[in-house]
């Protein structure tokens, strides 16, 4: 999805993560997940990644987020949730 940069961090918090989870220059989404989804995650501009901790009682086994920020204050956000 494409969202304003200012909306990414509150959205990440709503997922159970925080902006402190974002690591600059890291894409946590592995190549076979990108192939299956057809995503082309841009590496130009600022790329940040996070693996969000999952509560023991949650239905997911993992959540991974890649955020590609670009000029113009719009970010591309990629989310992989494994159930």
N, C-alpha and C positions, 0 to 999 in steps of 0.2 A: 504494500500500500504506500501511497505518497501522503505525507502529512507535514504540517509546519514543524520545523525543528523544535519550537517551544512546546509542542504537544507530545513529543517522544518520551521525555522523562516521566511525566505524569502517567502516561500509558504503561510504561515499563513498571512503575510502582503498582498500578492496578493489576498487573500480571503476577505480582509477588516478588519482583526484583527491585532494583534501585539504580540510580544513575552511577553509583559507585561500582556496580557490577560490570559496567561497560569498559572494555579494554581496547585502547586505540590500536589500530592496525591489525586486529585479529578477527578472522571470520570463523565462527564456530560451526558453521554449516558445512558438512563434509561433502565431497564431490558427488557421491552417488545420490544424496538428497537433492543436490542442485540439478543433476541430470534428470531425476524423476520428476521434478517440479518444472523444469524448463527455465529456471531462473538464470540470469546473468547478473551476478552481483558486481557492481562497479567497484573498481579499486582506486579510481582517481577520486580526488577529494578526500574527505575524512571518512574512514571506515572504522566502526566500533563494533565489538561483539560482546555477547554475554551468554553465559549458561546460567539459567535461573534455578535456584534450589527448589526442589519439589517437596512439599510436606509428605510425611509418611502415609497419611490418609488420603492423599490426592489421587485422582484417576490417571494422571499422566505419569510417565516414567522420566521424561525430560522435556525441557523447553529451552530452545536456543534462539537467540535473536541476533540478527546482523542489521546494523543501521549505517546506511551510506548517506552522509550529509553532503550537500552540494551548495554551490553559490545560489543565492536566491531564497535562502531560508526554507527550502523544502527538503525533507529527508525521505529516502526510500527505506522502508522497514520490511524485513523478511523474518518470518517466524516459523519455526519447525516445532511441532508438539508431537512427541511420541507417546502413544497410548499403550 
